[in-house]
Amino acid sequence: MKQPCRRFIDNSFLQTALACYALFWAVLAIHPVDRSDWFLENLLVFATASVLIPTYRKFQLSNLSYALILLFLALHAIGAHYTYAKVPMVFGSATFFICTEITLIA
């Protein structure tokens, strides 16, 4: 079994994924529908980062786990930008199908 990378600098997948998410998050931070709601909902992103960053060396997850966390945070960022009630149908239907599939699996 392959040992996980011990240093962040050695994990190019995680570096690329975080850079893409940071760019995506920054674009969605520009002119959200409701700034106070956007800030409140982005507290989840800050809470997640405040747990995952300091524990990276001792408690490393797989790249798939990090990808799924970033997918969840990306969907959350879309909901925070538009507020969940006003998300365009393209994003809303994708979230609906993902949530329905997860519910059926569980």
Phi and psi in radians as a Rosetta constraint file:
Dihedral C 1 N 2 CA 2 C 2 CIRCULARHARMONIC -1.283 0.35
Dihedral N 2 CA 2 C 2 N 3 CIRCULARHARMONIC 2.312 0.35
Dihedral C 2 N 3 CA 3 C 3 CIRCULARHARMONIC -1.287 0.35
Dihedral N 3 CA 3 C 3 N 4 CIRCULARHARMONIC 2.446 0.35
Dihedral C 3 N 4 CA 4 C 4 CIRCULARHARMONIC -1.200 0.35
Dihedral N 4 CA 4 C 4 N 5 CIRCULARHARMONIC 2.714 0.35
Dihedral C 4 N 5 CA 5 C 5 CIRCULARHARMONIC -1.082 0.35
Dihedral N 5 CA 5 C 5 N 6 CIRCULARHARMONIC 2.368 0.35
Dihedral C 5 N 6 CA 6 C 6 CIRCULARHARMONIC -1.488 0.35
Dihedral N 6 CA 6 C 6 N 7 CIRCULARHARMONIC -0.474 0.35
Dihedral C 6 N 7 CA 7 C 7 CIRCULARHARMONIC -2.021 0.35
Dihedral N 7 CA 7 C 7 N 8 CIRCULARHARMONIC 2.562 0.35
Dihedral C 7 N 8 CA 8 C 8 CIRCULARHARMONIC -1.087 0.35
Dihedral N 8 CA 8 C 8 N 9 CIRCULARHARMONIC -0.629 0.35
Dihedral C 8 N 9 CA 9 C 9 CIRCULARHARMONIC -1.146 0.35
Dihedral N 9 CA 9 C 9 N 10 CIRCULARHARMONIC -0.366 0.35
Dihedral C 9 N 10 CA 10 C 10 CIRCULARHARMONIC -1.523 0.35
Dihedral N 10 CA 10 C 10 N 11 CIRCULARHARMONIC -0.214 0.35
Dihedral C 10 N 11 CA 11 C 11 CIRCULARHARMONIC -1.746 0.35
Dihedral N 11 CA 11 C 11 N 12 CIRCULARHARMONIC 1.538 0.35
Dihedral C 11 N 12 CA 12 C 12 CIRCULARHARMONIC -1.182 0.35
Dihedral N 12 CA 12 C 12 N 13 CIRCULARHARMONIC -0.542 0.35
Dihedral C 12 N 13 CA 13 C 13 CIRCULARHARMONIC -1.074 0.35
Dihedral N 13 CA 13 C 13 N 14 CIRCULARHARMONIC -0.827 0.35
Dihedral C 13 N 14 CA 14 C 14 CIRCULARHARMONIC -1.160 0.35
Dihedral N 14 CA 14 C 14 N 15 CIRCULARHARMONIC -0.667 0.35
Dihedral C 14 N 15 CA 15 C 15 CIRCULARHARMONIC -1.071 0.35
Dihedral N 15 CA 15 C 15 N 16 CIRCULARHARMONIC -0.804 0.35
Dihedral C 15 N 16 CA 16 C 16 CIRCULARHARMONIC -1.147 0.35
Dihedral N 16 CA 16 C 16 N 17 CIRCULARHARMONIC -0.773 0.35
Dihedral C 16 N 17 CA 17 C 17 CIRCULARHARMONIC -1.099 0.35
Dihedral N 17 CA 17 C 17 N 18 CIRCULARHARMONIC -0.745 0.35
Dihedral C 17 N 18 CA 18 C 18 CIRCULARHARMONIC -1.174 0.35
Dihedral N 18 CA 18 C 18 N 19 CIRCULARHARMONIC -0.665 0.35
Dihedral C 18 N 19 CA 19 C 19 CIRCULARHARMONIC -1.121 0.35
Dihedral N 19 CA 19 C 19 N 20 CIRCULARHARMONIC -0.747 0.35
Dihedral C 19 N 20 CA 20 C 20 CIRCULARHARMONIC -1.116 0.35
Dihedral N 20 CA 20 C 20 N 21 CIRCULARHARMONIC -0.758 0.35
Dihedral C 20 N 21 CA 21 C 21 CIRCULARHARMONIC -1.129 0.35
Dihedral N 21 CA 21 C 21 N 22 CIRCULARHARMONIC -0.732 0.35
Dihedral C 21 N 22 CA 22 C 22 CIRCULARHARMONIC -1.072 0.35
Dihedral N 22 CA 22 C 22 N 23 CIRCULARHARMONIC -0.715 0.35
Dihedral C 22 N 23 CA 23 C 23 CIRCULARHARMONIC -1.139 0.35
Dihedral N 23 CA 23 C 23 N 24 CIRCULARHARMONIC -0.786 0.35
Dihedral C 23 N 24 CA 24 C 24 CIRCULARHARMONIC -1.048 0.35
Dihedral N 24 CA 24 C 24 N 25 CIRCULARHARMONIC -0.791 0.35
Dihedral C 24 N 25 CA 25 C 25 CIRCULARHARMONIC -1.112 0.35
Dihedral N 25 CA 25 C 25 N 26 CIRCULARHARMONIC -0.730 0.35
Dihedral C 25 N 26 CA 26 C 26 CIRCULARHARMONIC -1.127 0.35
Dihedral N 26 CA 26 C 26 N 27 CIRCULARHARMONIC -0.692 0.35
Dihedral C 26 N 27 CA 27 C 27 CIRCULARHARMONIC -1.133 0.35
Dihedral N 27 CA 27 C 27 N 28 CIRCULARHARMONIC -0.733 0.35
Dihedral C 27 N 28 CA 28 C 28 CIRCULARHARMONIC -1.283 0.35
Dihedral N 28 CA 28 C 28 N 29 CIRCULARHARMONIC -0.275 0.35
Dihedral C 28 N 29 CA 29 C 29 CIRCULARHARMONIC -1.344 0.35
Dihedral N 29 CA 29 C 29 N 30 CIRCULARHARMONIC -0.258 0.35
Dihedral C 29 N 30 CA 30 C 30 CIRCULARHARMONIC -1.414 0.35
Dihedral N 30 CA 30 C 30 N 31 CIRCULARHARMONIC 2.078 0.35
Dihedral C 30 N 31 CA 31 C 31 CIRCULARHARMONIC 0.872 0.35
Dihedral N 31 CA 31 C 31 N 32 CIRCULARHARMONIC 1.099 0.35
Dihedral C 31 N 32 CA 32 C 32 CIRCULARHARMONIC -1.242 0.35
Dihedral N 32 CA 32 C 32 N 33 CIRCULARHARMONIC 2.879 0.35
Dihedral C 32 N 33 CA 33 C 33 CIRCULARHARMONIC -1.066 0.35
Dihedral N 33 CA 33 C 33 N 34 CIRCULARHARMONIC -0.782 0.35
Dihedral C 33 N 34 CA 34 C 34 CIRCULARHARMONIC -2.366 0.35
Dihedral N 34 CA 34 C 34 N 35 CIRCULARHARMONIC 1.864 0.35
Dihedral C 34 N 35 CA 35 C 35 CIRCULARHARMONIC -1.057 0.35
Dihedral N 35 CA 35 C 35 N 36 CIRCULARHARMONIC -0.732 0.35
Dihedral C 35 N 36 CA 36 C 36 CIRCULARHARMONIC -1.179 0.35
Dihedral N 36 CA 36 C 36 N 37 CIRCULARHARMONIC -0.671 0.35
Dihedral C 36 N 37 CA 37 C 37 CIRCULARHARMONIC -1.163 0.35
Dihedral N 37 CA 37 C 37 N 38 CIRCULARHARMONIC -0.710 0.35
Dihedral C 37 N 38 CA 38 C 38 CIRCULARHARMONIC -1.041 0.35
Dihedral N 38 CA 38 C 38 N 39 CIRCULARHARMONIC -0.798 0.35
Dihedral C 38 N 39 CA 39 C 39 CIRCULARHARMONIC -1.119 0.35
Dihedral N 39 CA 39 C 39 N 40 CIRCULARHARMONIC -0.774 0.35
Dihedral C 39 N 40 CA 40 C 40 CIRCULARHARMONIC -1.064 0.35
Dihedral N 40 CA 40 C 40 N 41 CIRCULARHARMONIC -0.766 0.35
Dihedral C 40 N 41 CA 41 C 41 CIRCULARHARMONIC -1.281 0.35
Dihedral N 41 CA 41 C 41 N 42 CIRCULARHARMONIC -0.406 0.35
Dihedral C 41 N 42 CA 42 C 42 CIRCULARHARMONIC -1.423 0.35
Dihedral N 42 CA 42 C 42 N 43 CIRCULARHARMONIC -0.072 0.35
Dihedral C 42 N 43 CA 43 C 43 CIRCULARHARMONIC -1.063 0.35
Dihedral N 43 CA 43 C 43 N 44 CIRCULARHARMONIC -0.521 0.35
Dihedral C 43 N 44 CA 44 C 44 CIRCULARHARMONIC -1.094 0.35
Dihedral N 44 CA 44 C 44 N 45 CIRCULARHARMONIC -0.703 0.35
Dihedral C 44 N 45 CA 45 C 45 CIRCULARHARMONIC -1.113 0.35
Dihedral N 45 CA 45 C 45 N 46 CIRCULARHARMONIC -0.786 0.35
Dihedral C 45 N 46 CA 46 C 46 CIRCULARHARMONIC -1.150 0.35
Dihedral N 46 CA 46 C 46 N 47 CIRCULARHARMONIC -0.656 0.35
Dihedral C 46 N 47 CA 47 C 47 CIRCULARHARMONIC -1.154 0.35
Dihedral N 47 CA 47 C 47 N 48 CIRCULARHARMONIC -0.750 0.35
Dihedral C 47 N 48 CA 48 C 48 CIRCULARHARMONIC -1.098 0.35
Dihedral N 48 CA 48 C 48 N 49 CIRCULARHARMONIC -0.784 0.35
Dihedral C 48 N 49 CA 49 C 49 CIRCULARHARMONIC -1.129 0.35
Dihedral N 49 CA 49 C 49 N 50 CIRCULARHARMONIC -0.652 0.35
Dihedral C 49 N 50 CA 50 C 50 CIRCULARHARMONIC -1.221 0.35
Dihedral N 50 CA 50 C 50 N 51 CIRCULARHARMONIC -0.300 0.35
Dihedral C 50 N 51 CA 51 C 51 CIRCULARHARMONIC -1.635 0.35
Dihedral N 51 CA 51 C 51 N 52 CIRCULARHARMONIC -0.790 0.35
Dihedral C 51 N 52 CA 52 C 52 CIRCULARHARMONIC -1.280 0.35
Dihedral N 52 CA 52 C 52 N 53 CIRCULARHARMONIC -0.627 0.35
Dihedral C 52 N 53 CA 53 C 53 CIRCULARHARMONIC -1.175 0.35
Dihedral N 53 CA 53 C 53 N 54 CIRCULARHARMONIC -0.907 0.35
Dihedral C 53 N 54 CA 54 C 54 CIRCULARHARMONIC -1.198 0.35
Dihedral N 54 CA 54 C 54 N 55 CIRCULARHARMONIC -0.413 0.35
Dihedral C 54 N 55 CA 55 C 55 CIRCULARHARMONIC -1.681 0.35
Dihedral N 55 CA 55 C 55 N 56 CIRCULARHARMONIC 0.129 0.35
Dihedral C 55 N 56 CA 56 C 56 CIRCULARHARMONIC -1.048 0.35
Dihedral N 56 CA 56 C 56 N 57 CIRCULARHARMONIC -0.763 0.35
Dihedral C 56 N 57 CA 57 C 57 CIRCULARHARMONIC -1.210 0.35
Dihedral N 57 CA 57 C 57 N 58 CIRCULARHARMONIC -0.656 0.35
Dihedral C 57 N 58 CA 58 C 58 CIRCULARHARMONIC -1.600 0.35
Dihedral N 58 CA 58 C 58 N 59 CIRCULARHARMONIC -0.483 0.35
Dihedral C 58 N 59 CA 59 C 59 CIRCULARHARMONIC -2.287 0.35
Dihedral N 59 CA 59 C 59 N 60 CIRCULARHARMONIC 1.284 0.35
Dihedral C 59 N 60 CA 60 C 60 CIRCULARHARMONIC -1.463 0.35
Dihedral N 60 CA 60 C 60 N 61 CIRCULARHARMONIC 2.439 0.35
Dihedral C 60 N 61 CA 61 C 61 CIRCULARHARMONIC -1.779 0.35
Dihedral N 61 CA 61 C 61 N 62 CIRCULARHARMONIC 2.949 0.35
Dihedral C 61 N 62 CA 62 C 62 CIRCULARHARMONIC -1.303 0.35
Dihedral N 62 CA 62 C 62 N 63 CIRCULARHARMONIC 2.838 0.35
Dihedral C 62 N 63 CA 63 C 63 CIRCULARHARMONIC -1.074 0.35
Dihedral N 63 CA 63 C 63 N 64 CIRCULARHARMONIC -0.601 0.35
Dihedral C 63 N 64 CA 64 C 64 CIRCULARHARMONIC -1.098 0.35
Dihedral N 64 CA 64 C 64 N 65 CIRCULARHARMONIC -0.729 0.35
Dihedral C 64 N 65 CA 65 C 65 CIRCULARHARMONIC -1.087 0.35
Dihedral N 65 CA 65 C 65 N 66 CIRCULARHARMONIC -0.779 0.35
Dihedral C 65 N 66 CA 66 C 66 CIRCULARHARMONIC -1.113 0.35
Dihedral N 66 CA 66 C 66 N 67 CIRCULARHARMONIC -0.673 0.35
Dihedral C 66 N 67 CA 67 C 67 CIRCULARHARMONIC -1.119 0.35
Dihedral N 67 CA 67 C 67 N 68 CIRCULARHARMONIC -0.723 0.35
Dihedral C 67 N 68 CA 68 C 68 CIRCULARHARMONIC -1.195 0.35
Dihedral N 68 CA 68 C 68 N 69 CIRCULARHARMONIC -0.649 0.35
Dihedral C 68 N 69 CA 69 C 69 CIRCULARHARMONIC -1.106 0.35
Dihedral N 69 CA 69 C 69 N 70 CIRCULARHARMONIC -0.777 0.35
Dihedral C 69 N 70 CA 70 C 70 CIRCULARHARMONIC -1.182 0.35
Dihedral N 70 CA 70 C 70 N 71 CIRCULARHARMONIC -0.573 0.35
Dihedral C 70 N 71 CA 71 C 71 CIRCULARHARMONIC -1.114 0.35
Dihedral N 71 CA 71 C 71 N 72 CIRCULARHARMONIC -0.798 0.35
Dihedral C 71 N 72 CA 72 C 72 CIRCULARHARMONIC -1.056 0.35
Dihedral N 72 CA 72 C 72 N 73 CIRCULARHARMONIC -0.787 0.35
Dihedral C 72 N 73 CA 73 C 73 CIRCULARHARMONIC -1.157 0.35
Dihedral N 73 CA 73 C 73 N 74 CIRCULARHARMONIC -0.571 0.35
Dihedral C 73 N 74 CA 74 C 74 CIRCULARHARMONIC -1.177 0.35
Dihedral N 74 CA 74 C 74 N 75 CIRCULARHARMONIC -0.774 0.35
Dihedral C 74 N 75 CA 75 C 75 CIRCULARHARMONIC -1.105 0.35
Dihedral N 75 CA 75 C 75 N 76 CIRCULARHARMONIC -0.652 0.35
Dihedral C 75 N 76 CA 76 C 76 CIRCULARHARMONIC -1.152 0.35
Dihedral N 76 CA 76 C 76 N 77 CIRCULARHARMONIC -0.670 0.35
Dihedral C 76 N 77 CA 77 C 77 CIRCULARHARMONIC -1.150 0.35
Dihedral N 77 CA 77 C 77 N 78 CIRCULARHARMONIC -0.649 0.35
Dihedral C 77 N 78 CA 78 C 78 CIRCULARHARMONIC -1.108 0.35
Dihedral N 78 CA 78 C 78 N 79 CIRCULARHARMONIC -0.793 0.35
Dihedral C 78 N 79 CA 79 C 79 CIRCULARHARMONIC -1.111 0.35
Dihedral N 79 CA 79 C 79 N 80 CIRCULARHARMONIC -0.633 0.35
Dihedral C 79 N 80 CA 80 C 80 CIRCULARHARMONIC -1.233 0.35
Dihedral N 80 CA 80 C 80 N 81 CIRCULARHARMONIC -0.625 0.35
Dihedral C 80 N 81 CA 81 C 81 CIRCULARHARMONIC -1.154 0.35
Dihedral N 81 CA 81 C 81 N 82 CIRCULARHARMONIC -0.825 0.35
Dihedral C 81 N 82 CA 82 C 82 CIRCULARHARMONIC -1.604 0.35
Dihedral N 82 CA 82 C 82 N 83 CIRCULARHARMONIC -0.195 0.35
Dihedral C 82 N 83 CA 83 C 83 CIRCULARHARMONIC 1.160 0.35
Dihedral N 83 CA 83 C 83 N 84 CIRCULARHARMONIC 2.477 0.35
Dihedral C 83 N 84 CA 84 C 84 CIRCULARHARMONIC -1.050 0.35
Dihedral N 84 CA 84 C 84 N 85 CIRCULARHARMONIC -0.568 0.35
Dihedral C 84 N 85 CA 85 C 85 CIRCULARHARMONIC -1.251 0.35
Dihedral N 85 CA 85 C 85 N 86 CIRCULARHARMONIC -0.362 0.35
Dihedral C 85 N 86 CA 86 C 86 CIRCULARHARMONIC -1.966 0.35
Dihedral N 86 CA 86 C 86 N 87 CIRCULARHARMONIC 0.271 0.35
Dihedral C 86 N 87 CA 87 C 87 CIRCULARHARMONIC -1.147 0.35
Dihedral N 87 CA 87 C 87 N 88 CIRCULARHARMONIC 2.306 0.35
Dihedral C 87 N 88 CA 88 C 88 CIRCULARHARMONIC -0.999 0.35
Dihedral N 88 CA 88 C 88 N 89 CIRCULARHARMONIC 2.670 0.35
Dihedral C 88 N 89 CA 89 C 89 CIRCULARHARMONIC -1.017 0.35
Dihedral N 89 CA 89 C 89 N 90 CIRCULARHARMONIC -0.581 0.35
Dihedral C 89 N 90 CA 90 C 90 CIRCULARHARMONIC -1.025 0.35
Dihedral N 90 CA 90 C 90 N 91 CIRCULARHARMONIC -0.839 0.35
Dihedral C 90 N 91 CA 91 C 91 CIRCULARHARMONIC -1.297 0.35
Dihedral N 91 CA 91 C 91 N 92 CIRCULARHARMONIC -0.659 0.35
Dihedral C 91 N 92 CA 92 C 92 CIRCULARHARMONIC -1.105 0.35
Dihedral N 92 CA 92 C 92 N 93 CIRCULARHARMONIC -0.722 0.35
Dihedral C 92 N 93 CA 93 C 93 CIRCULARHARMONIC -1.198 0.35
Dihedral N 93 CA 93 C 93 N 94 CIRCULARHARMONIC -0.643 0.35
Dihedral C 93 N 94 CA 94 C 94 CIRCULARHARMONIC -1.122 0.35
Dihedral N 94 CA 94 C 94 N 95 CIRCULARHARMONIC -0.760 0.35
Dihedral C 94 N 95 CA 95 C 95 CIRCULARHARMONIC -1.131 0.35
Dihedral N 95 CA 95 C 95 N 96 CIRCULARHARMONIC -0.703 0.35
Dihedral C 95 N 96 CA 96 C 96 CIRCULARHARMONIC -1.053 0.35
Dihedral N 96 CA 96 C 96 N 97 CIRCULARHARMONIC -0.806 0.35
Dihedral C 96 N 97 CA 97 C 97 CIRCULARHARMONIC -1.187 0.35
Dihedral N 97 CA 97 C 97 N 98 CIRCULARHARMONIC -0.650 0.35
Dihedral C 97 N 98 CA 98 C 98 CIRCULARHARMONIC -1.142 0.35
Dihedral N 98 CA 98 C 98 N 99 CIRCULARHARMONIC -0.809 0.35
Dihedral C 98 N 99 CA 99 C 99 CIRCULARHARMONIC -1.137 0.35
Dihedral N 99 CA 99 C 99 N 100 CIRCULARHARMONIC -0.671 0.35
Dihedral C 99 N 100 CA 100 C 100 CIRCULARHARMONIC -1.141 0.35
Dihedral N 100 CA 100 C 100 N 101 CIRCULARHARMONIC -0.733 0.35
Dihedral C 100 N 101 CA 101 C 101 CIRCULARHARMONIC -1.148 0.35
Dihedral N 101 CA 101 C 101 N 102 CIRCULARHARMONIC -0.737 0.35
Dihedral C 101 N 102 CA 102 C 102 CIRCULARHARMONIC -1.099 0.35
Dihedral N 102 CA 102 C 102 N 103 CIRCULARHARMONIC -0.714 0.35
Dihedral C 102 N 103 CA 103 C 103 CIRCULARHARMONIC -1.134 0.35
Dihedral N 103 CA 103 C 103 N 104 CIRCULARHARMONIC -0.711 0.35
Dihedral C 103 N 104 CA 104 C 104 CIRCULARHARMONIC -1.172 0.35
Dihedral N 104 CA 104 C 104 N 105 CIRCULARHARMONIC -0.630 0.35
Dihedral C 104 N 105 CA 105 C 105 CIRCULARHARMONIC -1.192 0.35
Dihedral N 105 CA 105 C 105 N 106 CIRCULARHARMONIC -0.737 0.35
